[in-house]
């Protein structure tokens, strides 16, 4: 999951309601000092890894 992949994040950093994905991306961009493309790619890669492991 995101917290396991990036230990500097807290539950509050990744807690968001459905439809607030843009807010999550913006928040992660600031917190991780990464571009939008980097954050989206990272979230997608972590999500696909988690889905495959399930």
DAWO-V108431 format. One record per helix or strand of 3 or more residues. SS is the DSSP state (H for helix, E for strand). FROM is the first residue (numbers start at 1). TO is the last residue. If there is no record, write none. Layout:
BEGIN
SS,FROM,TO  SS,FROM,TO
END
This chain:
BEGIN
H,2,5  H,11,14  H,21,32  H,36,53
END
